[in-house]
């Protein structure tokens, strides 16, 4: 019975993948426009950020939409298919849970921020005009 349920839900996930991609494409907002100097400063600050995510996770889509809305060039790291990224997430953050924003400060300290709402609030507070 466990075997049947596992493959049933796996099949459902596979069938939903195209719809998740379409949903993200249709609902992604246009990015905000900053003057050149302000955008360069944002780009510099984003070098210290990385988002560990799964491509079709609804909560990851929510964060990627906010990243796009704020015009942030944050590195996206696939923790589902990339074994190295998954291991980094487990070792650094303590759990394989996405979305997770890795935040490095100037001293090299790393903070791992989980939960899509918390990540979006952090990005909005730090980068919204």
Protein Blocks (a to p, Z undefined) as FASTA:
>chain_A
ZZmmmmmmmmmmmmmmmmmmmmmmmmpccdddddfklmmmmmmmmmmgccdddfklmklm
mmmmmmmmnopacdcddfklmmklmmmmmmmnopacddddddddfkopacddehjklmmm
mmmmmmmZZ
